[in-house]
Each structure stands twice: as C-alpha cells, then as structure tokens.
Amino acid sequence: QVQLEESGGGLVQSGGSLRLSCVASEPTFRLATVGWFRQAPGQEREFVSRINYSGEYTTYADSVKGRFTISRDNSKNTLYLQMNNLQPEDTAVYYCLVRLGTSEYWGQGTQVTVSS
C-alpha cells in the first residue's frame, strides 16, 4: 500500500504559477510510472501529465503543454508539477497517481483555483 500526500495548491491570479508536490510513503515509488490528473466541478477526471520511473520520458495533455512541467525526485519519493501561466480553466482538484504493476494509488487531491 502506497500513501500519497499532495500539497502546493491554492488560489492564484491568471498568469500566475504554482508548484504541486506529491510525496509517496514507500520507496517503491522510484519504480513506478507516476502522473497528475485533475477534476473540475461537474466534469470527469482528466489526464494532465505523466513521467516514467527514471524521469526520462514525459507526456502532457495538449491543454497544458508548454505551461506545465512534471518532474520527480526519486531520492525523496516525490513527484512535482510546476504550473506556469495558469488560466481560469486550470481550476480543478489535482490528484497524483502512482502506478505499480496492476495497482494504482491516488492522492487525496489538492485544490487549485485560478481567478481571472
């Protein structure tokens, strides 16, 4: 069982930046593909970004490409999401996901609110 703790969300004005963190409780984190999803009110949860176990490969949703950067520090069992040039449509609860084999673990979510 992997416990995940997210932080870094908050209220920011349009054009601002935030950095989300997700700390995993288990060192097996370093073997996992991990990523970020988000869910806006009344909408389904959607993919934002993912990164492979080594950090060599990253993928982004078109809506965040060029503005968000995913990274990880396996020595700290931590996943990051640097979000720049935030827009009101980025407002959502952001969740980190750790995938180990056939098992998936989700964080509790952190709220990001972008005002216009």
MDAnalysis code that builds the backbone (N, CA, C; Angstrom):
import MDAnalysis as mda
import numpy as np

u = mda.Universe.empty(348, n_residues=116, atom_resindex=np.repeat(np.arange(116), 3), trajectory=True)
u.add_TopologyAttr("name", ["N", "CA", "C"] * 116)
u.add_TopologyAttr("resid", np.arange(1, 117))
u.add_TopologyAttr("resname", ["GLN", "VAL", "GLN", "LEU", "GLU", "GLU", "SER", "GLY", "GLY", "GLY", "LEU", "VAL", "GLN", "SER", "GLY", "GLY", "SER", "LEU", "ARG", "LEU", "SER", "CYS", "VAL", "ALA", "SER", "GLU", "PRO", "THR", "PHE", "ARG", "LEU", "ALA", "THR", "VAL", "GLY", "TRP", "PHE", "ARG", "GLN", "ALA", "PRO", "GLY", "GLN", "GLU", "ARG", "GLU", "PHE", "VAL", "SER", "ARG", "ILE", "ASN", "TYR", "SER", "GLY", "GLU", "TYR", "THR", "THR", "TYR", "ALA", "ASP", "SER", "VAL", "LYS", "GLY", "ARG", "PHE", "THR", "ILE", "SER", "ARG", "ASP", "ASN", "SER", "LYS", "ASN", "THR", "LEU", "TYR", "LEU", "GLN", "MET", "ASN", "ASN", "LEU", "GLN", "PRO", "GLU", "ASP", "THR", "ALA", "VAL", "TYR", "TYR", "CYS", "LEU", "VAL", "ARG", "LEU", "GLY", "THR", "SER", "GLU", "TYR", "TRP", "GLY", "GLN", "GLY", "THR", "GLN", "VAL", "THR", "VAL", "SER", "SER"])
u.atoms.positions = np.array([
    [0.846, -1.194, 0.000],
    [0.000, 0.000, 0.000],
    [0.881, 1.244, 0.000],
    [0.613, 2.139, -0.922],
    [1.363, 3.379, -1.025],
    [0.457, 4.531, -0.616],
    [0.898, 5.298, 0.347],
    [0.172, 6.511, 0.749],
    [0.782, 7.703, 0.035],
    [-0.079, 8.592, -0.434],
    [0.368, 9.767, -1.164],
    [-0.159, 11.022, -0.491],
    [0.708, 12.004, -0.352],
    [0.306, 13.273, 0.251],
    [0.649, 14.405, -0.699],
    [-0.379, 15.094, -1.162],
    [-0.192, 16.211, -2.097],
    [-0.202, 17.526, -1.342],
    [0.466, 18.494, -1.921],
    [0.467, 19.844, -1.366],
    [0.807, 20.822, -2.477],
    [0.634, 22.108, -2.159],
    [1.037, 23.138, -3.099],
    [-0.106, 23.837, -3.812],
    [-1.308, 23.356, -3.633],
    [-2.439, 24.012, -4.270],
    [-2.749, 25.344, -3.604],
    [-3.660, 26.092, -4.216],
    [-4.041, 27.373, -3.639],
    [-4.778, 28.230, -4.635],
    [-4.914, 29.491, -4.265],
    [-5.584, 30.487, -5.111],
    [-4.534, 31.372, -5.753],
    [-4.629, 31.529, -7.056],
    [-3.658, 32.339, -7.790],
    [-4.382, 33.102, -8.891],
    [-3.835, 34.241, -9.252],
    [-4.424, 35.019, -10.349],
    [-4.000, 34.457, -11.696],
    [-4.809, 34.752, -12.690],
    [-4.493, 34.331, -14.053],
    [-3.091, 34.806, -14.431],
    [-2.315, 33.886, -15.011],
    [-0.934, 34.175, -15.363],
    [0.068, 33.797, -14.291],
    [-0.422, 33.432, -13.132],
    [0.452, 33.081, -12.024],
    [0.965, 31.655, -12.101],
    [1.707, 31.265, -11.069],
    [2.335, 29.949, -11.024],
    [2.096, 29.274, -9.686],
    [2.100, 27.961, -9.743],
    [2.056, 27.133, -8.544],
    [2.912, 25.896, -8.792],
    [3.409, 25.321, -7.705],
    [4.148, 24.068, -7.795],
    [3.503, 23.053, -6.867],
    [2.998, 21.995, -7.456],
    [2.397, 20.917, -6.674],
    [3.448, 19.868, -6.342],
    [3.293, 19.266, -5.173],
    [4.161, 18.172, -4.754],
    [3.304, 16.988, -4.335],
    [3.850, 15.808, -4.515],
    [3.181, 14.584, -4.086],
    [4.256, 13.670, -3.503],
    [4.163, 13.418, -2.208],
    [5.157, 12.596, -1.520],
    [4.582, 11.207, -1.281],
    [5.335, 10.206, -1.693],
    [4.908, 8.808, -1.515],
    [5.534, 8.219, -0.258],
    [4.790, 7.302, 0.356],
    [5.232, 6.724, 1.626],
    [6.210, 5.576, 1.439],
    [6.290, 5.045, 0.230],
    [7.083, 3.857, 0.005],
    [8.175, 4.116, -1.029],
    [9.369, 3.548, -0.809],
    [10.458, 3.739, -1.773],
    [10.225, 3.052, -3.115],
    [9.207, 2.170, -3.171],
    [8.861, 1.566, -4.460],
    [8.381, 2.621, -5.448],
    [8.148, 3.807, -4.950],
    [7.798, 4.948, -5.806],
    [8.771, 5.070, -6.966],
    [10.042, 4.821, -6.684],
    [11.063, 5.020, -7.714],
    [10.932, 4.024, -8.873],
    [10.130, 2.995, -8.705],
    [9.916, 2.015, -9.770],
    [8.661, 2.299, -10.579],
    [7.906, 3.286, -10.153],
    [6.570, 3.498, -10.696],
    [6.513, 4.572, -11.763],
    [5.587, 4.368, -12.690],
    [5.156, 5.464, -13.548],
    [4.168, 6.287, -12.732],
    [4.346, 7.577, -12.733],
    [3.510, 8.442, -11.910],
    [2.982, 9.596, -12.745],
    [1.928, 10.203, -12.253],
    [1.357, 11.286, -13.044],
    [0.382, 12.131, -12.262],
    [-0.143, 13.110, -12.950],
    [-1.132, 14.034, -12.396],
    [-2.404, 13.994, -13.232],
    [-3.534, 14.028, -12.523],
    [-4.842, 14.177, -13.136],
    [-5.523, 15.354, -12.450],
    [-6.597, 15.827, -13.042],
    [-7.365, 16.889, -12.417],
    [-8.847, 16.690, -12.691],
    [-9.643, 17.263, -11.796],
    [-11.090, 17.167, -11.938],
    [-11.716, 18.498, -11.572],
    [-12.355, 19.104, -12.555],
    [-13.070, 20.357, -12.339],
    [-14.505, 20.033, -11.921],
    [-15.177, 20.975, -11.265],
    [-16.555, 20.729, -10.815],
    [-17.470, 20.326, -11.971],
    [-18.192, 19.252, -11.785],
    [-19.136, 18.800, -12.788],
    [-18.513, 18.106, -13.975],
    [-17.203, 17.885, -13.926],
    [-16.519, 17.249, -15.048],
    [-15.832, 15.963, -14.603],
    [-15.487, 15.138, -15.580],
    [-14.773, 13.911, -15.280],
    [-13.300, 14.211, -15.014],
    [-12.680, 13.306, -14.288],
    [-11.251, 13.441, -14.037],
    [-10.504, 13.283, -15.356],
    [-9.525, 14.145, -15.593],
    [-8.793, 14.106, -16.855],
    [-7.292, 14.058, -16.620],
    [-6.625, 13.462, -17.574],
    [-5.170, 13.338, -17.548],
    [-4.507, 14.688, -17.735],
    [-3.451, 14.924, -16.972],
    [-2.666, 16.151, -17.120],
    [-1.257, 15.832, -17.630],
    [-0.562, 14.933, -16.917],
    [0.819, 14.642, -17.278],
    [1.269, 13.361, -16.601],
    [2.291, 12.726, -17.162],
    [2.889, 11.562, -16.517],
    [4.375, 11.530, -16.818],
    [5.092, 10.763, -16.019],
    [6.540, 10.658, -16.151],
    [6.942, 9.230, -15.813],
    [7.897, 8.708, -16.546],
    [8.282, 7.327, -16.300],
    [9.184, 7.229, -15.071],
    [9.552, 5.995, -14.703],
    [10.239, 5.776, -13.428],
    [11.564, 6.529, -13.336],
    [12.247, 6.686, -14.460],
    [13.563, 7.330, -14.430],
    [13.493, 8.832, -14.630],
    [12.329, 9.296, -15.055],
    [12.204, 10.716, -15.360],
    [12.606, 11.073, -16.766],
    [12.936, 10.043, -17.548],
    [13.439, 10.306, -18.898],
    [12.327, 10.675, -19.873],
    [11.142, 10.106, -19.639],
    [10.046, 10.319, -20.588],
    [8.875, 10.995, -19.883],
    [8.344, 12.002, -20.546],
    [7.191, 12.722, -20.019],
    [6.129, 12.859, -21.101],
    [4.892, 12.969, -20.662],
    [3.760, 13.171, -21.560],
    [2.853, 14.226, -20.952],
    [2.271, 15.054, -21.817],
    [1.388, 16.118, -21.341],
    [0.095, 16.144, -22.143],
    [-0.973, 16.558, -21.487],
    [-2.201, 16.866, -22.202],
    [-1.958, 18.110, -23.055],
    [-2.614, 18.185, -24.186],
    [-2.423, 19.335, -25.069],
    [-2.754, 20.649, -24.359],
    [-3.710, 20.596, -23.460],
    [-4.173, 21.821, -22.805],
    [-3.127, 22.441, -21.871],
    [-2.129, 21.655, -21.463],
    [-1.126, 22.181, -20.527],
    [0.280, 22.204, -21.127],
    [0.417, 21.658, -22.299],
    [1.737, 21.574, -22.927],
    [2.342, 22.961, -23.081],
    [3.599, 23.088, -22.669],
    [4.286, 24.368, -22.766],
    [4.108, 25.250, -21.535],
    [3.172, 24.872, -20.669],
    [2.930, 25.662, -19.458],
    [3.252, 24.887, -18.187],
    [3.022, 23.590, -18.211],
    [3.252, 22.729, -17.043],
    [4.496, 21.873, -17.287],
    [5.203, 21.594, -16.191],
    [6.370, 20.712, -16.254],
    [6.300, 19.700, -15.125],
    [6.350, 18.431, -15.483],
    [6.349, 17.364, -14.489],
    [7.788, 16.930, -14.231],
    [8.074, 16.598, -12.985],
    [9.405, 16.103, -12.637],
    [9.291, 15.235, -11.394],
    [10.353, 14.548, -11.066],
    [10.349, 13.684, -9.891],
    [11.732, 13.665, -9.268],
    [11.750, 13.421, -7.966],
    [12.985, 13.234, -7.232],
    [12.861, 11.906, -6.502],
    [13.420, 10.868, -7.078],
    [13.263, 9.531, -6.501],
    [13.971, 9.393, -5.155],
    [14.963, 10.230, -4.898],
    [15.637, 10.181, -3.595],
    [14.735, 10.680, -2.475],
    [13.706, 11.444, -2.862],
    [12.757, 11.986, -1.887],
    [11.358, 11.386, -2.052],
    [11.232, 10.410, -2.938],
    [9.924, 9.796, -3.207],
    [8.871, 10.851, -3.527],
    [9.257, 11.838, -4.322],
    [8.392, 12.996, -4.555],
    [8.210, 13.270, -6.038],
    [6.970, 13.587, -6.368],
    [6.572, 13.989, -7.712],
    [6.191, 15.458, -7.665],
    [6.530, 16.182, -8.729],
    [6.234, 17.605, -8.792],
    [5.450, 17.935, -10.060],
    [4.725, 19.039, -9.976],
    [4.109, 19.622, -11.171],
    [4.255, 21.134, -11.069],
    [5.139, 21.671, -11.883],
    [5.313, 23.117, -11.964],
    [4.295, 23.650, -12.960],
    [3.448, 24.556, -12.522],
    [2.380, 25.084, -13.361],
    [2.591, 26.585, -13.539],
    [2.845, 26.989, -14.768],
    [3.070, 28.392, -15.090],
    [1.952, 28.908, -15.977],
    [1.823, 30.231, -16.015],
    [0.795, 30.863, -16.848],
    [-0.571, 30.209, -16.628],
    [-0.940, 30.065, -15.383],
    [-2.209, 29.422, -15.054],
    [-3.383, 30.247, -15.563],
    [-4.407, 29.545, -15.995],
    [-5.614, 30.161, -16.537],
    [-6.831, 29.679, -15.755],
    [-7.925, 30.422, -15.789],
    [-9.128, 30.004, -15.043],
    [-9.570, 28.586, -15.375],
    [-9.355, 28.152, -16.592],
    [-9.769, 26.797, -16.968],
    [-8.891, 25.715, -16.345],
    [-7.819, 26.106, -15.682],
    [-6.987, 25.145, -14.957],
    [-7.533, 24.886, -13.549],
    [-8.553, 25.618, -13.165],
    [-9.157, 25.428, -11.855],
    [-9.714, 24.015, -11.721],
    [-9.260, 23.306, -10.695],
    [-9.651, 21.912, -10.502],
    [-9.008, 21.391, -9.227],
    [-9.420, 20.203, -8.836],
    [-8.687, 19.444, -7.829],
    [-7.676, 18.581, -8.571],
    [-6.435, 18.679, -8.161],
    [-5.354, 17.946, -8.809],
    [-4.974, 16.730, -7.961],
    [-4.875, 15.592, -8.642],
    [-4.576, 14.327, -7.971],
    [-3.297, 13.727, -8.541],
    [-2.471, 13.169, -7.690],
    [-1.339, 12.406, -8.190],
    [-1.706, 10.930, -8.205],
    [-1.105, 10.236, -9.136],
    [-1.349, 8.814, -9.336],
    [-0.014, 8.096, -9.393],
    [0.058, 6.996, -8.670],
    [1.227, 6.118, -8.737],
    [0.753, 4.762, -9.242],
    [1.392, 4.310, -10.300],
    [1.015, 3.031, -10.877],
    [2.177, 2.051, -10.731],
    [1.932, 0.968, -10.005],
    [2.926, -0.080, -9.795],
    [2.334, -1.397, -10.273],
    [2.822, -1.878, -11.395],
    [2.242, -3.084, -11.963],
    [0.786, -2.858, -12.288],
    [-0.082, -3.670, -11.701],
    [-1.517, -3.537, -11.928],
    [-2.205, -2.717, -10.825],
    [-1.445, -2.227, -9.883],
    [-2.016, -1.461, -8.780],
    [-1.893, 0.032, -9.021],
    [-2.933, 0.753, -8.622],
    [-2.937, 2.201, -8.739],
    [-3.242, 2.818, -7.375],
    [-2.542, 3.900, -7.080],
    [-2.732, 4.610, -5.830],
    [-2.944, 6.085, -6.139],
    [-3.972, 6.653, -5.492],
    [-4.317, 8.055, -5.718],
    [-4.097, 8.861, -4.445],
    [-3.692, 10.107, -4.633],
    [-3.641, 11.030, -3.525],
    [-5.032, 11.562, -3.222],
    [-5.116, 12.384, -2.169],
    [-6.414, 12.902, -1.740],
    [-6.830, 14.132, -2.545],
    [-5.891, 14.686, -3.285],
    [-6.191, 15.842, -4.113],
    [-5.830, 17.154, -3.440],
    [-5.476, 18.123, -4.261],
    [-5.190, 19.470, -3.782],
    [-5.883, 20.460, -4.715],
    [-6.553, 21.437, -4.134],
    [-7.365, 22.381, -4.911],
    [-6.491, 23.472, -5.507],
    [-6.689, 23.687, -6.786],
    [-6.065, 24.810, -7.486],
    [-7.181, 25.683, -8.032],
    [-7.152, 26.956, -7.663],
    [-8.159, 27.892, -8.124],
    [-7.469, 29.081, -8.768],
    [-7.842, 29.363, -10.005],
    [-7.241, 30.460, -10.755],
    [-8.315, 31.505, -11.023],
    [-8.080, 32.704, -10.528],
    [-9.035, 33.791, -10.721],
    [-8.663, 34.616, -11.953],
    [-9.667, 35.130, -12.606],
    [-9.430, 35.922, -13.832],
    [-9.217, 37.391, -13.506],
])
